[in-house]
Amino acid sequence: MQRRARALLAALSVGVIAGCARSDAPPPYVPGLGEIMSAQQMRHAKLWLAGAAGNWELVRYEIDELEEGFDDAVTFHPTHRNTDLPLAELIPQMTHAPIAALRRADEARDPAAFEQAFDALTGACNGCHRATSFGFNVVTRPHGNPFVNQDFAPPPAEG
């Protein structure tokens, strides 16, 4: 609910700013779909690394970030060439169930359920790519850690 309120506030803010802007002013910046999806790829990899390390707090954070990124894709790019179904329908249709499964795995702190849900999300990403004529862009589980400046292990308990 809070994420939807933030998205609505952001959309209203952009509308107000655009309405007040001079006609010769450049339009507000809108990230391209490729930029949003590149950030999603990073979040997807970090989600895997956090889950593999058992860092459930980071898993939860990355799930939230992925949902926010999918919301951004739908908000800024509700339709897309090369597809009959608008992204505003396709993305939620493909990602809702895997995201819900990831949340359940996180709540249970269940590594096996996490792996299964992660693979389902990966399959959903690839299905969406195929549905939009981007099937050449195949997402997989990460192999190795490209984020050498981040420790994915849970932090030591304070106390």
Short mmCIF file of the C-alpha atoms (twelve columns), coordinates in Angstrom:
data_MODEL
# 
_entry.id   MODEL 
# 
loop_
_atom_site.group_PDB 
_atom_site.id 
_atom_site.type_symbol 
_atom_site.label_atom_id 
_atom_site.label_alt_id 
_atom_site.label_comp_id 
_atom_site.label_asym_id 
_atom_site.label_seq_id 
_atom_site.Cartn_x 
_atom_site.Cartn_y 
_atom_site.Cartn_z 
_atom_site.pdbx_PDB_model_num 
ATOM 1   C CA . MET A 1   0.000  0.000   0.000   1 
ATOM 2   C CA . GLN A 2   2.840  2.367   0.898   1 
ATOM 3   C CA . ARG A 3   4.538  1.639   -2.443  1 
ATOM 4   C CA . ARG A 4   1.328  2.488   -4.324  1 
ATOM 5   C CA . ALA A 5   0.977  5.721   -2.357  1 
ATOM 6   C CA . ARG A 6   4.572  6.657   -3.239  1 
ATOM 7   C CA . ALA A 7   3.947  5.873   -6.916  1 
ATOM 8   C CA . LEU A 8   0.764  7.943   -6.912  1 
ATOM 9   C CA . LEU A 9   2.542  10.829  -5.167  1 
ATOM 10  C CA . ALA A 10  5.393  10.641  -7.677  1 
ATOM 11  C CA . ALA A 11  2.974  10.613  -10.608 1 
ATOM 12  C CA . LEU A 12  1.043  13.559  -9.182  1 
ATOM 13  C CA . SER A 13  4.275  15.457  -8.541  1 
ATOM 14  C CA . VAL A 14  5.415  14.917  -12.114 1 
ATOM 15  C CA . GLY A 15  2.005  16.086  -13.327 1 
ATOM 16  C CA . VAL A 16  2.101  19.234  -11.204 1 
ATOM 17  C CA . ILE A 17  5.655  20.030  -12.241 1 
ATOM 18  C CA . ALA A 18  4.826  19.411  -15.890 1 
ATOM 19  C CA . GLY A 19  1.729  21.598  -15.607 1 
ATOM 20  C CA . CYS A 20  3.727  24.464  -14.104 1 
ATOM 21  C CA . ALA A 21  6.667  24.146  -16.462 1 
ATOM 22  C CA . ARG A 22  7.237  26.595  -19.287 1 
ATOM 23  C CA . SER A 23  6.481  25.220  -22.706 1 
ATOM 24  C CA . ASP A 24  10.111 25.636  -23.783 1 
ATOM 25  C CA . ALA A 25  11.436 23.645  -20.816 1 
ATOM 26  C CA . PRO A 26  12.661 20.113  -21.506 1 
ATOM 27  C CA . PRO A 27  10.296 17.333  -20.427 1 
ATOM 28  C CA . PRO A 28  11.010 15.571  -17.116 1 
ATOM 29  C CA . TYR A 29  13.410 12.649  -17.264 1 
ATOM 30  C CA . VAL A 30  11.767 9.274   -17.821 1 
ATOM 31  C CA . PRO A 31  14.039 6.242   -17.539 1 
ATOM 32  C CA . GLY A 32  14.044 4.022   -20.580 1 
ATOM 33  C CA . LEU A 33  12.701 0.497   -20.296 1 
ATOM 34  C CA . GLY A 34  16.225 -0.835  -20.866 1 
ATOM 35  C CA . GLU A 35  17.508 1.233   -17.937 1 
ATOM 36  C CA . ILE A 36  14.763 -0.064  -15.672 1 
ATOM 37  C CA . MET A 37  15.384 -3.645  -16.765 1 
ATOM 38  C CA . SER A 38  19.158 -3.300  -16.263 1 
ATOM 39  C CA . ALA A 39  18.468 -2.272  -12.670 1 
ATOM 40  C CA . GLN A 40  16.096 -5.245  -12.392 1 
ATOM 41  C CA . GLN A 41  18.868 -7.555  -13.566 1 
ATOM 42  C CA . MET A 42  21.114 -6.247  -10.802 1 
ATOM 43  C CA . ARG A 43  18.345 -6.689  -8.205  1 
ATOM 44  C CA . HIS A 44  17.678 -10.203 -9.477  1 
ATOM 45  C CA . ALA A 45  21.340 -11.122 -9.024  1 
ATOM 46  C CA . LYS A 46  21.513 -9.549  -5.576  1 
ATOM 47  C CA . LEU A 47  18.344 -11.382 -4.567  1 
ATOM 48  C CA . TRP A 48  19.968 -14.694 -5.482  1 
ATOM 49  C CA . LEU A 49  23.195 -13.887 -3.660  1 
ATOM 50  C CA . ALA A 50  21.314 -12.759 -0.538  1 
ATOM 51  C CA . GLY A 51  19.181 -15.910 -0.548  1 
ATOM 52  C CA . ALA A 52  22.171 -18.171 -1.111  1 
ATOM 53  C CA . ALA A 53  23.855 -16.525 1.884   1 
ATOM 54  C CA . GLY A 54  20.742 -16.807 4.058   1 
ATOM 55  C CA . ASN A 55  20.519 -13.048 4.499   1 
ATOM 56  C CA . TRP A 56  16.733 -12.887 4.804   1 
ATOM 57  C CA . GLU A 57  16.631 -9.191  5.601   1 
ATOM 58  C CA . LEU A 58  18.460 -8.458  2.346   1 
ATOM 59  C CA . VAL A 59  16.236 -10.947 0.506   1 
ATOM 60  C CA . ARG A 60  13.182 -8.977  1.678   1 
ATOM 61  C CA . TYR A 61  14.789 -5.687  0.624   1 
ATOM 62  C CA . GLU A 62  15.633 -6.966  -2.868  1 
ATOM 63  C CA . ILE A 63  12.106 -8.359  -3.329  1 
ATOM 64  C CA . ASP A 64  10.763 -4.900  -2.473  1 
ATOM 65  C CA . GLU A 65  13.195 -3.302  -4.907  1 
ATOM 66  C CA . LEU A 66  12.215 -5.715  -7.677  1 
ATOM 67  C CA . GLU A 67  8.543  -4.931  -7.123  1 
ATOM 68  C CA . GLU A 68  9.313  -1.223  -7.231  1 
ATOM 69  C CA . GLY A 69  11.207 -1.689  -10.489 1 
ATOM 70  C CA . PHE A 70  8.339  -3.651  -12.044 1 
ATOM 71  C CA . ASP A 71  5.989  -0.868  -10.926 1 
ATOM 72  C CA . ASP A 72  8.289  1.681   -12.596 1 
ATOM 73  C CA . ALA A 73  8.274  -0.315  -15.840 1 
ATOM 74  C CA . VAL A 74  4.472  -0.405  -15.805 1 
ATOM 75  C CA . THR A 75  4.170  3.287   -14.864 1 
ATOM 76  C CA . PHE A 76  6.650  4.660   -17.389 1 
ATOM 77  C CA . HIS A 77  6.185  2.074   -20.167 1 
ATOM 78  C CA . PRO A 78  2.627  0.706   -19.927 1 
ATOM 79  C CA . THR A 79  2.740  -0.416  -23.557 1 
ATOM 80  C CA . HIS A 80  5.514  -1.780  -25.706 1 
ATOM 81  C CA . ARG A 81  6.010  -2.410  -29.371 1 
ATOM 82  C CA . ASN A 82  6.164  -6.038  -30.486 1 
ATOM 83  C CA . THR A 83  3.573  -7.282  -27.998 1 
ATOM 84  C CA . ASP A 84  -0.184 -7.692  -28.117 1 
ATOM 85  C CA . LEU A 85  -0.587 -7.463  -24.338 1 
ATOM 86  C CA . PRO A 86  0.371  -4.129  -22.726 1 
ATOM 87  C CA . LEU A 87  3.240  -4.281  -20.235 1 
ATOM 88  C CA . ALA A 88  0.826  -2.834  -17.674 1 
ATOM 89  C CA . GLU A 89  -0.962 -6.208  -17.839 1 
ATOM 90  C CA . LEU A 90  1.877  -8.533  -18.841 1 
ATOM 91  C CA . ILE A 91  4.365  -7.679  -16.102 1 
ATOM 92  C CA . PRO A 92  1.959  -8.146  -13.170 1 
ATOM 93  C CA . GLN A 93  0.562  -11.288 -14.807 1 
ATOM 94  C CA . MET A 94  4.042  -12.802 -15.099 1 
ATOM 95  C CA . THR A 95  5.562  -11.637 -11.804 1 
ATOM 96  C CA . HIS A 96  2.763  -11.642 -9.217  1 
ATOM 97  C CA . ALA A 97  2.885  -15.360 -8.358  1 
ATOM 98  C CA . PRO A 98  6.701  -15.688 -8.226  1 
ATOM 99  C CA . ILE A 99  7.022  -12.552 -6.078  1 
ATOM 100 C CA . ALA A 100 4.354  -13.887 -3.704  1 
ATOM 101 C CA . ALA A 101 6.214  -17.218 -3.530  1 
ATOM 102 C CA . LEU A 102 9.472  -15.391 -2.771  1 
ATOM 103 C CA . ARG A 103 7.748  -13.520 0.054   1 
ATOM 104 C CA . ARG A 104 6.435  -16.791 1.507   1 
ATOM 105 C CA . ALA A 105 9.910  -18.357 1.283   1 
ATOM 106 C CA . ASP A 106 11.373 -15.307 3.002   1 
ATOM 107 C CA . GLU A 107 8.783  -15.392 5.787   1 
ATOM 108 C CA . ALA A 108 9.473  -19.096 6.346   1 
ATOM 109 C CA . ARG A 109 13.220 -18.610 5.897   1 
ATOM 110 C CA . ASP A 110 13.068 -21.672 3.682   1 
ATOM 111 C CA . PRO A 111 16.095 -22.010 1.354   1 
ATOM 112 C CA . ALA A 112 14.493 -24.735 -0.798  1 
ATOM 113 C CA . ALA A 113 11.307 -22.715 -1.279  1 
ATOM 114 C CA . PHE A 114 13.435 -19.647 -2.013  1 
ATOM 115 C CA . GLU A 115 15.326 -21.483 -4.774  1 
ATOM 116 C CA . GLN A 116 12.090 -22.722 -6.321  1 
ATOM 117 C CA . ALA A 117 10.490 -19.255 -6.169  1 
ATOM 118 C CA . PHE A 118 13.637 -17.602 -7.526  1 
ATOM 119 C CA . ASP A 119 13.671 -20.003 -10.463 1 
ATOM 120 C CA . ALA A 120 9.973  -19.270 -11.050 1 
ATOM 121 C CA . LEU A 121 10.729 -15.547 -11.130 1 
ATOM 122 C CA . THR A 122 13.601 -16.160 -13.537 1 
ATOM 123 C CA . GLY A 123 11.243 -18.173 -15.750 1 
ATOM 124 C CA . ALA A 124 8.698  -15.341 -15.600 1 
ATOM 125 C CA . CYS A 125 11.341 -12.837 -16.700 1 
ATOM 126 C CA . ASN A 126 12.281 -15.038 -19.639 1 
ATOM 127 C CA . GLY A 127 8.608  -15.599 -20.511 1 
ATOM 128 C CA . CYS A 128 8.033  -11.857 -20.555 1 
ATOM 129 C CA . HIS A 129 11.097 -11.389 -22.752 1 
ATOM 130 C CA . ARG A 130 9.763  -13.984 -25.208 1 
ATOM 131 C CA . ALA A 131 6.301  -12.362 -25.192 1 
ATOM 132 C CA . THR A 132 7.812  -8.985  -26.111 1 
ATOM 133 C CA . SER A 133 10.176 -10.278 -28.830 1 
ATOM 134 C CA . PHE A 134 13.203 -10.030 -26.522 1 
ATOM 135 C CA . GLY A 135 13.631 -13.786 -26.110 1 
ATOM 136 C CA . PHE A 136 17.300 -13.365 -26.988 1 
ATOM 137 C CA . ASN A 137 17.708 -11.781 -23.527 1 
ATOM 138 C CA . VAL A 138 17.872 -14.865 -21.303 1 
ATOM 139 C CA . VAL A 139 18.100 -14.425 -17.531 1 
ATOM 140 C CA . THR A 140 19.747 -17.129 -15.400 1 
ATOM 141 C CA . ARG A 141 20.863 -17.723 -11.855 1 
ATOM 142 C CA . PRO A 142 24.027 -15.735 -11.215 1 
ATOM 143 C CA . HIS A 143 27.305 -17.623 -11.351 1 
ATOM 144 C CA . GLY A 144 29.676 -15.924 -8.950  1 
ATOM 145 C CA . ASN A 145 29.405 -12.563 -7.279  1 
ATOM 146 C CA . PRO A 146 29.849 -9.555  -9.578  1 
ATOM 147 C CA . PHE A 147 29.378 -7.253  -6.572  1 
ATOM 148 C CA . VAL A 148 32.797 -7.662  -5.006  1 
ATOM 149 C CA . ASN A 149 32.238 -4.653  -2.770  1 
ATOM 150 C CA . GLN A 150 29.175 -6.102  -1.019  1 
ATOM 151 C CA . ASP A 151 29.029 -8.836  1.605   1 
ATOM 152 C CA . PHE A 152 25.827 -10.845 1.205   1 
ATOM 153 C CA . ALA A 153 26.166 -12.782 4.458   1 
ATOM 154 C CA . PRO A 154 23.813 -11.758 7.258   1 
ATOM 155 C CA . PRO A 155 25.407 -9.202  9.549   1 
ATOM 156 C CA . PRO A 156 26.525 -10.436 12.964  1 
ATOM 157 C CA . ALA A 157 23.880 -10.135 15.652  1 
ATOM 158 C CA . GLU A 158 24.198 -6.994  17.723  1 
ATOM 159 C CA . GLY A 159 24.084 -7.231  21.411  1 
# 
